[in-house]
Amino acid sequence: MTVQVEDDKQSEEIKVYLPQVRSRVLMILSSKKASEINTPEGKKLLADDIIAQIKKPFSEKGQPQKVNDVFFTSFVIQ
C-alpha cells in the first residue's frame, strides 16, 4: 500500500510515526472479513477507513495528517 500525502513535510511526519501508522492499518485489516473487501467497492471503503485513521493526530495535542489518498500496490485475501 502507498499513502499519498500533501507534501514532503507531511511525508517526513508520517515516517516518524510509522509504527503507529502500521498499527492503525493492521487494526482495520484485522476487523474486516474477506467478503467485505473482495469487491472494488469494498476496497474503496477500506481505503477510506485507512485514510481516516492515518489522518488522526499521532499525539494528544498533535495536528491531523494531510493524507490525500491510499493506493493498493498488492492485495492478497486469505
N, C-alpha and C positions, 0 to 999 in steps of 0.2 A: 504494500500500500504506500502511496505517496500523498503527502499533505501539501497543498498549495497555500502559501501564506502571502501576506501583503508586501513584505519587503525583507531585505537581508537582516535587519534588526530583529524582526519577528522570528525569522528562521533561527537566529542565534539564541533567542529566548527559549524557544521550544527545545532546542538541542540541550540546553542546560537542564531542562525538566523532562528529558526523555524517559526516565524510569516512570514518572507519573503518567506520561502520555501512554506508554505501553500498558501500564496497569489499567488505566481507564478503558483502553481499547479491548483488552482481554476480558474485562468485566462485562462489557457489552456483548462481545462474541460468545462468552460462556452463557449468557442469558437467552441466546437465540436458538431456536430449533432449525434444523436443516430446511424444513418446509417453509419457514419464514423468509429465508434468504436465497432460495434457489431460483427465483424469478428476477427479471430486471427491476420490477417494482420493489421487490424485497431488498435487492442490493442498493437501490436508491434510498430507501428508508434507513438501511443500515448506515450508509454514508452520511445521511442527515444526523443520525444518532451520534456517530463518531465526531462529526463537526461540532455538534452541540457540546459534547463532553470536553473536547480539546479547547474550545473557546472559554470554558470556565477558568477563572483565575487559579493559579497554582498555589497561591498563598492567601491567607485571610484578607489582607489589605491589597492584594495584587490586582492588576488590571486584566480585563478579559483579553484573550488572544484574538488576533485578527486572522482567522482561517477562512480562506475563500472556497476551498473545495477539497475533496478526498478522491483519489483515483486508485482503483484496484489494479495492481500490476500482475497479480496472480490470485486465484481464488480456488481453494480446494475445500469441498464439503465432505465430511466423513460421517 
